[in-house]
Each structure stands twice: as C-alpha cells, then as structure tokens.
C-alpha cells in the first residue's frame, strides 16, 4: 500500500483536557504487531513455522527484505520496573552455553530457510546483549555471518546497559559492524534510580555518548521511562534538560506500565511511590514540549529524533514502519527471531519461541525449532494490520488505496468502525472525510485508541487488563 507523506509536528502541542484524559486513560495494545502477541495460539507449531520459512525460500525470496532479531536474556542485576524476558545472573558461563544453543537454532532455521539470506536489519535485544563479553559477541556475529549475508549498508543495532560497557567495548561493537546503539537510561534522578534499583551516574552516560560519536556510530538512541516511582513532573524536567544536553540522535520515551501481577520484579515497587495519572500525562506533555523545543521531531507515540536522523527522514517521507522493536526505517519485511521468547514474522504468520530457557534448550536438544506458539493471519487480519499500521506510522489512511490493495469498499467494509470514530473526531483526535482519515496533533497522544477502533479482537473481547495503559 502506498504511504502518504505527513507533516512534521509543530514545536509545541497543547496537552489533552482532563475530560479527554479521563475518557481515554484506558488499557490498550502498543501495536508492534497486529494481531497482537496475546492472540497467538499453541495450535501454531514449529512445523507451521518451518513451512513458512520454506515458502519464503522459494522463487523471488531474495528480492524481499529480511530482518533478524536475537534475544540475549541475561542481566547482571535486576531493574524493578523491567517487564522483559530476562535471567538475572553474574555467571558469564551462562552466556557461552546460551551461544551453543543459539548456534544450533540458527542451523535449524537455515535448514528450512536456506543459507545466505540477505539481512538488512539486525537487532540484538534482551535482557542485556552486552552481558556477553567481547569473545561472546565476536562468536555470535561469526555465527550470524556464516548463516546470513549481512548487508554492508544495513542497520545493525544493539541495546546497551551503560553500566556494562566502556570505550574498548564500544570499539569492539564498531569493529563487529554495529552502527546504531541504544542506551538504557530511564531517568537521571538519583532517587528514582534507587527506587528502581538501577544506579548509573549521568557522567558515565555522557562519556559513553562522546565516545560513540567519536567512533562514528550512525545513530545513538536513549531510552527514558516516565511514571516510575519517586518521579514528578519537576524531577523529570531535570532529566529532560540533561537529555537535551546529551543530544542523542533518537529518544524513546516510554510510559511505565505497573503490572505486578504479571511481572514479579515490579512487586518490589511501592505502589504509593508511583505518580498518578494526571502527573504522568503532565510528564508526557512537558516532555513533548521540551524535546520538540530542543529540535527533536515527534515521530509518534513514544519516539523522537533529530531532523537529520533516518527515523525523522522516514517520518517526513511517509516511509515509517513498525515492528516488534518499535518504529523502524526499514521496509515492512519478514523478521527471523532467534533465542528464548523471541517473536518473528514470516509471510502471513507470527511465531514465538519458548519463553523459558529450560524449554528452549530442551526443544533444541530434540533437534526441533523452539517455536511453541504463533498465528497464521487471515485475510481480515492482513487488511486490518494494514489499516492499524498506517494509523500508527503515518497517521493517515487513504480509503481508496486500502480498498484497491485489498479488494474492498472501505466505507462499506468499515462502516461500523468509521461510525465509532465519530466521537474521537468530535474530541479533536482524528479528522474524517469521504476519502481518508487523519490523526490530529492532539490525536497522537492517543494514537493507540484510534488504532484500537479497527482491532477486531478487541471488539469481541473487552477484557483489556493484559495491556498497559495508553497514558
């Protein structure tokens, strides 16, 4: 489907009114995929995934882009806010043993996919990928290069805990071909860091940023979280001031989702220390104002970038995409995922590996791909995915374009959804015409709520407690 060019946001965006906030402060998906991962089923097996890989390896596959994600689950210490699949340990031997299994999983993937597939996007996530020492990182990259063709002009990124790297480690990453880094900062305030059990002095991050620039990395991202214990709008203003001085190329600003019933680590956070919903939305509003005033382009939802960064360029040109790692500049493409709990997408299927290390290793010991669940998308899923991703990425849906691509009359097919958008239009979150819908600057505060209107699964199931809140 053709992607429409969209305007850059104005430097400041007025915050939503209390009435709009109360109405839309609800739980909802982040739409890194559609259908969302909670809809995956056990009936989708490793055999189904292998068939999807085999179909991809057929005629014409070489012309299709391929992304590669590798999950490294280990962390040396526990961050109380974390909702990632991780294993806390200081035993480095576990990293070496894990690489043994990753190498065997790669062999199983290649057996179905074929060797030498071109990879334009590589991302190492976790956990903490830099838990691996230099030898481990070199071995991992050797495994990947032996099985895949990493494009020399591709995007190769890695998530970094600043406490685990120094200049020499950054130099190693550059030598291994990584060109994009993501530093986990969350907050510079010492009291907030104590409350979430993640102490890292701002000076350490500033030194690493200077080193990364000196080594010539294409882009450096900083992750921030608002809504953490002991945060306030005033304290987060101070963090934002430091971040603006740090001047990363990209900023990911996430809302903390407190779900202690699902994530054991979060039970260590005192609920009474958390800022309320009004304080959270004030932090979001002030963050958008501060970052855009500092020259950052508001990409959408939780991402910002300097105007010259590839993410901002893709936003201006209507080439933005969204995958399991968030917003991306890369074309909408197949994603091969490696490691425990990793989620992939091949063709019209999603798949997820075993969530526990024990089950993951056991399946590989049996000579089986470690896929334990997934989903084969229906025609309706593919259609709604196109609409939801257009909303999330471009903020605009052209009815004729979607109708032509999917052989439907958009107005007739989505009559109920368009009617459901009328209240959002009245609230100033979206504009509707006979030819298109478009998210307004105010609507970007609640873009997930707009996308949710087209989510058939949510229409059938109003139990949304599995999701984080929108603000």
C-alpha positions as CSV (number, residue, x, y, z in Angstrom):
1,X,0.0,0.0,0.0
2,X,1.3,3.5,-0.9
3,X,2.4,5.5,2.2
4,X,1.4,9.2,2.3
5,X,3.8,11.9,3.3
6,X,2.9,13.6,6.6
7,X,3.8,16.9,8.1
8,X,6.3,17.4,10.9
9,X,4.6,18.3,14.2
10,X,4.6,21.9,15.4
11,X,7.2,22.7,18.1
12,X,4.6,22.5,20.9
13,X,1.4,20.6,21.3
14,X,-1.2,21.5,23.8
15,X,-1.9,18.8,26.4
16,X,-5.2,17.0,26.3
17,X,-8.0,18.3,28.5
18,X,-8.8,16.5,31.8
19,X,-12.1,15.3,30.2
20,X,-10.3,13.7,27.2
21,X,-7.7,12.3,29.6
22,X,-10.3,10.6,31.8
23,X,-12.0,9.2,28.7
24,X,-9.0,7.7,27.1
25,X,-6.8,6.7,30.0
26,X,-7.5,3.0,29.2
27,X,-5.5,-0.1,28.6
28,X,-4.7,-1.0,25.0
29,X,-2.1,-2.7,22.8
30,X,1.1,-1.0,21.6
31,X,0.6,-2.5,18.1
32,X,4.1,-3.6,17.4
33,X,2.1,-6.2,15.5
34,X,-1.5,-6.9,14.6
35,X,-2.9,-9.2,15.7
36,X,-1.1,-8.7,19.0
37,X,1.0,-11.4,20.6
38,X,-1.6,-12.2,23.2
39,X,-3.7,-13.6,20.3
40,X,-1.0,-16.2,19.4
41,X,-2.2,-19.8,19.8
42,X,-0.4,-23.1,20.7
43,X,-2.0,-24.7,17.7
44,X,0.5,-22.9,15.6
45,X,3.5,-25.2,15.7
46,X,7.2,-25.4,14.7
47,X,6.1,-27.3,11.6
48,X,3.9,-24.4,10.6
49,X,6.8,-22.0,11.0
50,X,9.1,-24.3,9.1
51,X,6.6,-24.3,6.2
52,X,6.5,-20.5,6.2
53,X,10.3,-20.4,6.1
54,X,10.3,-22.9,3.2
55,X,7.8,-20.9,1.3
56,X,9.9,-17.8,1.8
57,X,13.0,-19.6,0.4
58,X,11.1,-20.1,-2.9
59,X,11.2,-18.0,-6.1
60,X,11.5,-14.3,-5.5
61,X,12.5,-14.5,-1.9
62,X,15.9,-12.9,-2.5
63,X,14.1,-9.7,-3.5
64,X,12.3,-9.4,-0.2
65,X,13.9,-7.7,2.8
66,X,14.8,-9.7,5.9
67,X,15.3,-8.5,9.4
68,X,17.0,-10.5,12.1
69,X,16.4,-10.3,15.9
70,X,18.5,-12.0,18.5
71,X,17.3,-12.1,22.2
72,X,20.0,-12.3,24.8
73,X,18.1,-12.8,28.1
74,X,20.8,-12.3,30.7
75,X,21.2,-9.3,33.1
76,X,23.8,-8.9,35.9
77,X,21.3,-7.1,38.1
78,X,17.5,-6.7,38.4
79,X,15.8,-3.5,37.5
80,X,12.5,-3.4,39.3
81,X,10.5,-1.8,36.5
82,X,11.5,-4.4,33.9
83,X,8.9,-6.4,32.0
84,X,11.3,-8.1,29.6
85,X,12.1,-11.8,29.5
86,X,15.3,-11.9,31.4
87,X,17.5,-14.1,33.6
88,X,19.5,-12.3,36.3
89,X,22.9,-13.8,36.8
90,X,26.6,-12.9,37.2
91,X,27.8,-16.2,35.8
92,X,29.3,-15.4,32.4
93,X,29.5,-19.1,31.6
94,X,25.7,-19.0,31.0
95,X,26.3,-16.7,28.1
96,X,28.7,-19.1,26.5
97,X,26.3,-22.0,27.0
98,X,23.5,-20.0,25.5
99,X,25.5,-19.3,22.4
100,X,25.9,-23.0,21.9
101,X,22.1,-23.3,21.7
102,X,21.8,-20.2,19.5
103,X,24.2,-21.7,17.0
104,X,22.1,-24.8,16.9
105,X,18.9,-22.9,16.5
106,X,20.5,-20.9,13.6
107,X,21.3,-24.2,11.9
108,X,17.7,-25.4,12.3
109,X,16.4,-22.1,10.8
110,X,18.9,-22.2,7.9
111,X,17.8,-25.8,7.1
112,X,14.3,-24.5,6.3
113,X,15.2,-21.0,5.1
114,X,18.3,-21.7,3.1
115,X,21.8,-20.3,3.7
116,X,22.9,-16.8,2.8
117,X,19.6,-14.8,3.0
118,X,20.4,-11.1,2.9
119,X,19.7,-9.3,6.2
120,X,19.1,-5.5,6.0
121,X,18.3,-5.0,9.7
122,X,19.9,-6.7,12.7
123,X,18.9,-6.0,16.2
124,X,20.2,-7.5,19.5
125,X,17.9,-7.1,22.4
126,X,17.3,-8.5,25.8
127,X,17.9,-8.7,28.7
128,X,21.2,-7.1,28.2
129,X,23.1,-8.1,25.0
130,X,26.3,-6.6,26.4
131,X,26.1,-9.2,29.1
132,X,28.2,-11.2,26.6
133,X,31.9,-10.4,26.7
134,X,33.9,-9.4,23.6
135,X,34.7,-13.0,22.8
136,X,31.0,-13.9,23.1
137,X,29.9,-11.0,20.8
138,X,32.5,-11.9,18.3
139,X,31.3,-15.5,18.3
140,X,27.7,-14.5,17.9
141,X,28.4,-12.3,14.9
142,X,30.5,-15.1,13.4
143,X,27.6,-17.4,13.7
144,X,25.2,-15.0,12.1
145,X,27.6,-14.1,9.2
146,X,28.1,-17.8,8.5
147,X,24.4,-18.3,8.1
148,X,23.2,-15.0,6.7
149,X,24.5,-12.2,4.4
150,X,24.6,-9.0,6.5
151,X,24.1,-6.1,4.1
152,X,27.0,-3.7,4.4
153,X,24.6,-0.7,4.2
154,X,22.1,-2.3,6.6
155,X,21.0,-1.2,10.0
156,X,22.8,-3.2,12.8
157,X,21.7,-2.1,16.3
158,X,22.3,-3.3,19.8
159,X,20.7,-2.4,23.2
160,X,23.2,-1.4,25.8
161,X,23.2,-1.1,29.6
162,X,25.7,1.8,30.0
163,X,27.0,0.1,33.2
164,X,28.3,-2.8,31.2
165,X,30.4,-1.0,28.5
166,X,33.5,1.2,28.2
167,X,35.4,2.7,25.3
168,X,37.0,-0.6,24.4
169,X,33.7,-2.4,24.3
170,X,32.2,0.3,22.0
171,X,35.2,0.0,19.8
172,X,34.6,-3.8,19.6
173,X,31.0,-3.2,18.7
174,X,32.0,-0.8,15.9
175,X,34.5,-3.4,14.6
176,X,31.8,-6.0,14.6
177,X,29.7,-3.9,12.3
178,X,27.2,-2.3,14.6
179,X,26.2,1.2,13.5
180,X,23.4,2.0,15.9
181,X,23.3,1.9,19.7
182,X,20.5,2.2,22.2
183,X,21.5,3.3,25.8
184,X,19.1,2.4,28.6
185,X,18.9,5.5,30.8
186,X,15.3,5.6,32.0
187,X,15.9,8.6,34.4
188,X,19.0,10.5,35.7
189,X,17.5,11.4,39.1
190,X,19.4,9.5,41.8
191,X,16.3,9.0,44.0
192,X,14.4,7.4,41.1
193,X,17.4,5.2,40.2
194,X,17.5,4.0,43.8
195,X,13.8,3.2,43.7
196,X,14.1,1.1,40.6
197,X,17.5,-0.5,41.5
198,X,19.4,0.9,38.6
199,X,22.2,3.3,39.7
200,X,24.1,4.8,36.8
201,X,25.7,8.3,37.1
202,X,24.8,10.8,34.3
203,X,28.6,11.4,33.8
204,X,29.0,7.8,32.7
205,X,26.4,8.1,30.0
206,X,27.8,11.5,28.8
207,X,31.3,9.9,28.5
208,X,29.9,7.0,26.5
209,X,27.9,9.2,24.2
210,X,31.1,11.3,23.4
211,X,32.9,8.0,22.8
212,X,30.2,6.7,20.5
213,X,30.2,9.9,18.5
214,X,34.0,9.8,18.2
215,X,33.8,6.2,16.9
216,X,31.4,7.2,14.2
217,X,28.2,5.3,15.0
218,X,25.4,6.4,12.7
219,X,22.8,6.9,15.5
220,X,22.6,6.7,19.2
221,X,19.2,6.2,21.0
222,X,18.4,6.9,24.6
223,X,15.5,5.1,26.4
224,X,13.6,7.1,29.0
225,X,10.6,6.0,31.2
226,X,8.1,8.3,32.8
227,X,5.7,7.1,35.5
228,X,8.5,5.5,37.7
229,X,8.4,5.6,41.5
230,X,9.5,8.9,43.0
231,X,9.2,10.7,39.7
232,X,7.4,14.0,39.5
233,X,6.9,16.4,36.6
234,X,9.6,18.7,38.1
235,X,12.1,15.9,38.6
236,X,11.6,14.6,35.1
237,X,12.1,18.1,33.8
238,X,15.6,17.9,35.1
239,X,16.2,14.6,33.4
240,X,14.9,16.1,30.2
241,X,17.3,19.0,30.5
242,X,20.2,16.6,30.8
243,X,19.0,14.5,27.9
244,X,18.7,17.6,25.7
245,X,22.3,18.4,26.6
246,X,23.3,14.8,25.9
247,X,21.8,15.3,22.4
248,X,21.2,11.7,21.4
249,X,20.0,11.1,17.8
250,X,16.9,9.4,18.9
251,X,14.9,9.2,22.1
252,X,12.4,6.6,23.1
253,X,10.0,7.9,25.8
254,X,8.0,5.0,27.3
255,X,5.2,5.1,29.9
256,X,5.9,2.8,32.8
257,X,3.2,0.0,33.0
258,X,2.8,-1.2,36.5
259,X,1.6,-4.8,36.2
260,X,3.0,-6.6,39.3
261,X,0.5,-9.4,38.9
262,X,2.3,-10.3,35.7
263,X,5.9,-9.2,36.3
264,X,7.4,-10.4,39.6
265,X,10.2,-7.8,39.7
266,X,7.6,-5.0,39.8
267,X,6.3,-6.2,43.2
268,X,9.4,-4.6,44.7
269,X,8.0,-1.2,43.7
270,X,5.8,0.5,46.3
271,X,2.5,1.5,44.6
272,X,2.2,4.6,46.7
273,X,5.5,5.9,45.3
274,X,4.1,6.0,41.8
275,X,2.9,9.2,40.2
276,X,-0.8,9.4,39.5
277,X,-2.3,9.5,36.0
278,X,-2.5,13.3,36.0
279,X,1.2,13.6,36.8
280,X,2.1,11.1,34.1
281,X,0.2,12.9,31.4
282,X,1.8,16.2,32.6
283,X,5.2,14.5,32.3
284,X,4.3,13.4,28.7
285,X,3.0,16.8,27.7
286,X,6.1,18.6,29.2
287,X,8.4,16.0,27.6
288,X,6.9,16.6,24.1
289,X,7.2,20.3,24.6
290,X,10.8,20.2,25.9
291,X,12.0,17.8,23.2
292,X,10.4,19.5,20.3
293,X,11.6,22.8,21.5
294,X,15.1,21.4,21.6
295,X,14.8,20.5,17.9
296,X,13.5,16.9,18.1
297,X,10.9,15.7,15.7
298,X,8.0,13.9,17.4
299,X,7.8,10.7,15.4
300,X,4.7,9.4,17.2
301,X,3.6,7.6,20.3
302,X,6.9,7.3,22.1
303,X,9.7,8.2,19.7
304,X,11.6,11.4,18.9
305,X,14.5,12.0,16.6
306,X,16.7,14.8,15.4
307,X,15.6,16.1,12.0
308,X,18.6,14.6,10.1
309,X,18.2,11.2,11.7
310,X,17.0,8.4,9.4
311,X,13.9,7.9,11.5
312,X,12.8,11.5,11.2
313,X,13.5,11.4,7.4
314,X,11.4,8.3,7.1
315,X,8.6,10.0,9.0
316,X,8.7,13.0,6.7
317,X,8.7,10.8,3.6
318,X,5.9,8.5,4.8
319,X,8.3,5.5,4.9
320,X,8.0,4.8,8.6
321,X,7.2,1.2,9.7
322,X,6.5,-0.5,13.0
323,X,7.7,-4.0,14.1
324,X,8.3,-5.8,17.4
325,X,11.2,-3.5,18.2
326,X,9.1,-0.3,17.7
327,X,9.3,2.3,14.9
328,X,11.7,1.4,12.1
329,X,13.0,2.9,8.9
330,X,13.3,-0.5,7.2
331,X,10.7,-1.7,4.8
332,X,7.8,-3.9,6.0
333,X,9.6,-7.2,5.9
334,X,10.0,-10.7,7.2
335,X,11.6,-11.0,10.7
336,X,13.5,-14.1,11.7
337,X,13.8,-14.2,15.5
338,X,16.4,-16.2,17.4
339,X,16.6,-17.0,21.1
340,X,14.4,-17.6,24.1
341,X,10.9,-15.9,23.8
342,X,11.9,-14.2,20.5
343,X,8.9,-13.3,18.3
344,X,9.2,-13.4,14.5
345,X,7.1,-12.7,11.4
346,X,7.5,-14.7,8.2
347,X,4.9,-14.2,5.4
348,X,1.4,-14.1,6.9
349,X,2.5,-15.8,10.1
350,X,3.8,-14.8,13.5
351,X,5.7,-17.2,15.8
352,X,7.2,-17.2,19.2
353,X,10.0,-19.3,20.7
354,X,9.7,-21.0,24.1
355,X,9.6,-18.4,26.9
356,X,11.8,-20.3,29.4
357,X,15.4,-21.2,28.9
358,X,14.8,-24.7,30.0
359,X,12.1,-25.4,27.4
360,X,14.0,-23.5,24.7
361,X,17.1,-25.7,25.3
362,X,15.1,-28.9,25.6
363,X,13.4,-28.4,22.2
364,X,16.8,-27.7,20.5
365,X,18.2,-30.8,22.2
366,X,15.4,-32.7,20.5
367,X,16.5,-31.3,17.1
368,X,13.4,-29.2,16.9
369,X,12.8,-25.5,16.2
370,X,11.9,-23.9,19.6
371,X,8.7,-22.4,18.3
372,X,5.8,-23.1,20.7
373,X,3.0,-20.8,19.5
374,X,2.1,-18.3,16.9
375,X,-0.6,-17.3,14.4
376,X,-1.5,-17.8,10.7
377,X,-3.1,-14.5,9.7
378,X,-6.5,-14.5,8.0
379,X,-7.3,-12.2,5.1
380,X,-9.2,-10.0,7.5
381,X,-6.1,-9.9,9.8
382,X,-3.9,-8.7,6.9
383,X,-6.4,-6.0,6.0
384,X,-6.7,-4.7,9.5
385,X,-3.0,-4.8,10.0
386,X,-2.5,-2.5,7.0
387,X,-5.0,0.0,8.4
388,X,-3.7,-0.1,12.0
389,X,-0.1,0.3,10.9
390,X,-1.0,3.2,8.6
391,X,-2.6,4.9,11.6
392,X,0.4,4.1,13.9
393,X,3.1,5.1,11.4
394,X,1.7,7.7,9.0
395,X,-1.3,8.9,11.0
396,X,-3.4,8.7,7.8
397,X,-5.4,6.1,6.0
398,X,-6.4,6.6,2.3
399,X,-9.6,4.7,1.8
400,X,-9.2,4.2,-1.9
401,X,-5.6,2.9,-1.6
402,X,-6.6,0.4,1.0
403,X,-9.7,-0.7,-0.9
404,X,-7.7,-1.2,-4.1
405,X,-5.0,-3.2,-2.4
406,X,-7.4,-5.5,-0.5
407,X,-10.3,-5.6,-3.0
408,X,-12.9,-4.0,-0.7
409,X,-15.1,-0.9,-0.5
410,X,-13.5,0.8,2.6
411,X,-16.6,2.8,3.6
412,X,-18.8,-0.2,3.3
413,X,-16.4,-2.7,4.9
414,X,-15.5,-0.5,7.9
415,X,-18.9,1.3,8.3
416,X,-19.1,0.3,12.0
417,X,-15.5,1.4,12.6
418,X,-16.0,4.8,10.9
419,X,-19.1,5.4,13.0
420,X,-17.1,4.5,16.1
421,X,-14.5,7.1,15.1
422,X,-17.2,9.9,15.2
423,X,-16.8,10.6,18.9
424,X,-13.0,10.7,18.5
425,X,-13.5,13.1,15.7
426,X,-15.7,15.3,17.9
427,X,-13.0,15.3,20.6
428,X,-10.5,16.6,18.0
429,X,-8.4,13.4,17.9
430,X,-9.0,12.5,14.2
431,X,-10.4,14.1,11.1
432,X,-12.7,12.2,8.8
433,X,-13.6,12.8,5.2
434,X,-15.1,10.7,2.4
435,X,-11.6,9.8,1.2
436,X,-9.4,9.4,4.3
437,X,-8.9,9.6,8.0
438,X,-6.1,11.6,9.6
439,X,-4.8,11.7,13.2
440,X,-4.6,15.3,14.5
441,X,-1.7,16.6,16.6
442,X,-3.9,16.1,19.7
443,X,-4.7,12.6,18.5
444,X,-1.1,11.5,18.7
445,X,-1.4,11.5,22.5
446,X,-3.9,8.7,22.0
447,X,-3.0,7.1,18.7
448,X,-3.4,3.7,20.2
449,X,-7.0,4.5,21.0
450,X,-7.6,5.4,17.4
451,X,-6.0,2.2,16.1
452,X,-8.0,0.1,18.6
453,X,-11.2,1.0,16.8
454,X,-10.1,-1.3,13.9
455,X,-9.0,-4.1,16.2
456,X,-11.5,-6.9,15.6
457,X,-10.2,-8.9,18.5
458,X,-10.8,-6.1,21.0
459,X,-14.3,-5.6,19.6
460,X,-15.0,-9.2,20.5
461,X,-13.1,-9.1,23.8
462,X,-13.4,-6.1,26.1
463,X,-11.1,-7.5,28.8
464,X,-8.0,-5.3,28.3
465,X,-6.3,-5.8,31.6
466,X,-3.5,-7.7,29.8
467,X,-2.4,-4.4,28.2
468,X,-0.6,-1.3,29.5
469,X,-2.5,1.9,29.8
470,X,-2.4,4.4,26.9
471,X,-1.1,7.3,29.1
